[in-house]
Amino acid sequence: MTIAYITIGTNDMARSRLYYDAIVPHLGGRLEVDYGDQARCYAMRGGQRIWIGKPNDGLAAVPGNGIMPGFLCESQAAVDAAHAAALAHGGTNEGNPGPRPLYGPDFYGAYARDPEGNKMSFVCFGVSQS
């Protein structure tokens, strides 16, 4: 299965712009489209997209319980950098970078919440836990 895109809701585009502009380069992405105060789209290295925007129904964006995108990074250094950028740009820490043997012998990850409270992980594989 391949996921084409994810959409993450925001109530404050300016705050979300600062956050996602800081972390997306560490994930191998770049800004593709900017619709001002309504939405932004980031193109990722694999062809997928991350959309950040206000809900089309006009209601408030709220984080989902149990919903968490996992953003694939190319190295432990990229995981560390994405997590640091998240915390430096309004995010909160949900788990410091490090090995997570519970999720497999080569899983290295970090967790954060964006300024709206959406939880996300930054991960890479190929890390030996022995």
C-alpha positions as CSV (number, residue, x, y, z in Angstrom):
1,M,0.0,0.0,0.0
2,T,1.2,3.5,-0.8
3,I,-0.3,6.6,0.9
4,A,-0.6,9.5,-1.5
5,Y,-1.0,12.2,1.1
6,I,-2.0,13.1,4.6
7,T,-3.9,16.2,5.7
8,I,-3.2,17.7,9.2
9,G,-5.7,20.3,10.4
10,T,-4.8,23.7,11.9
11,N,-6.6,26.6,13.4
12,D,-3.5,28.9,13.2
13,M,-1.8,28.7,9.8
14,A,0.9,31.2,10.7
15,R,2.0,29.0,13.7
16,S,1.7,25.8,11.7
17,R,3.7,27.3,8.8
18,L,6.6,28.0,11.1
19,Y,6.5,24.5,12.5
20,Y,6.2,22.5,9.3
21,D,8.6,24.8,7.3
22,A,11.2,23.9,10.0
23,I,10.6,20.1,10.1
24,V,9.8,19.2,6.5
25,P,13.3,19.7,5.0
26,H,14.6,17.1,7.6
27,L,12.0,14.7,6.2
28,G,13.2,15.1,2.6
29,G,10.4,17.5,1.5
30,R,9.8,21.0,0.3
31,L,7.0,23.5,0.1
32,E,5.1,22.9,-3.1
33,V,1.9,25.0,-2.8
34,D,0.9,27.9,-0.5
35,Y,-2.7,28.9,-0.3
36,G,-2.1,31.7,2.2
37,D,-4.2,31.4,5.4
38,Q,-6.1,28.3,4.1
39,A,-3.6,25.5,3.3
40,R,0.0,24.5,2.4
41,C,1.2,21.5,0.6
42,Y,4.7,19.9,1.0
43,A,6.0,17.5,-1.6
44,M,8.0,14.6,-0.2
45,R,10.9,12.7,-1.7
46,G,8.8,9.6,-2.5
47,G,6.1,11.6,-4.3
48,Q,3.7,11.8,-1.3
49,R,2.3,15.0,0.0
50,I,1.6,16.5,3.4
51,W,-1.2,19.1,3.4
52,I,-1.6,21.4,6.4
53,G,-4.9,23.4,6.4
54,K,-8.0,24.6,7.9
55,P,-11.0,22.2,7.8
56,N,-13.2,22.8,4.8
57,D,-16.3,22.5,6.9
58,G,-15.4,25.7,8.8
59,L,-15.3,23.9,12.2
60,A,-12.3,23.9,14.5
61,A,-9.4,21.5,13.7
62,V,-8.9,19.0,16.6
63,P,-6.2,16.3,16.9
64,G,-7.4,12.7,16.7
65,N,-6.8,10.3,19.5
66,G,-4.8,7.4,18.1
67,I,-4.0,9.1,14.8
68,M,-0.3,9.6,14.3
69,P,1.6,10.0,11.0
70,G,5.1,8.4,11.0
71,F,7.5,10.4,8.9
72,L,10.3,8.4,7.4
73,C,13.8,10.0,7.7
74,E,16.9,8.9,5.9
75,S,19.1,8.6,9.1
76,Q,19.3,8.9,12.8
77,A,20.8,12.4,12.3
78,A,17.7,13.4,10.3
79,V,15.4,12.0,13.1
80,D,17.3,14.0,15.7
81,A,17.2,17.1,13.5
82,A,13.5,16.9,12.8
83,H,12.7,16.4,16.5
84,A,14.9,19.3,17.5
85,A,13.3,21.5,14.8
86,A,9.8,20.5,16.1
87,L,10.6,21.5,19.6
88,A,12.3,24.7,18.6
89,H,9.2,25.8,16.5
90,G,6.3,25.3,18.9
91,G,6.1,21.6,19.2
92,T,6.1,19.5,22.4
93,N,8.2,16.5,23.2
94,E,6.4,13.1,23.2
95,G,9.5,11.0,23.2
96,N,13.2,11.7,22.8
97,P,15.1,10.3,19.8
98,G,16.4,6.8,20.3
99,P,16.1,3.1,19.6
100,R,12.7,1.6,20.1
101,P,13.3,-2.2,20.3
102,L,9.6,-2.8,21.0
103,Y,8.9,-1.8,17.4
104,G,11.7,-3.9,15.9
105,P,15.4,-4.5,16.1
106,D,16.3,-1.6,13.7
107,F,13.7,1.0,14.7
108,Y,15.0,4.5,15.7
109,G,12.4,7.2,16.4
110,A,11.3,10.4,18.1
111,Y,7.9,11.8,18.9
112,A,6.4,15.3,19.0
113,R,3.2,17.1,18.9
114,D,2.7,20.1,16.6
115,P,1.4,23.4,18.0
116,E,-2.2,22.2,17.4
117,G,-1.6,19.0,19.4
118,N,-1.3,16.6,16.5
119,K,1.1,13.7,17.4
120,M,3.7,12.6,14.9
121,S,6.8,10.4,14.8
122,F,10.1,10.8,12.9
123,V,11.6,7.4,12.2
124,C,14.4,5.6,10.4
125,F,15.3,1.9,10.1
126,G,18.6,0.0,9.9
127,V,19.7,0.7,13.5
128,S,21.1,-2.4,15.3
129,Q,19.9,-2.9,18.8
130,S,22.5,-5.6,19.8
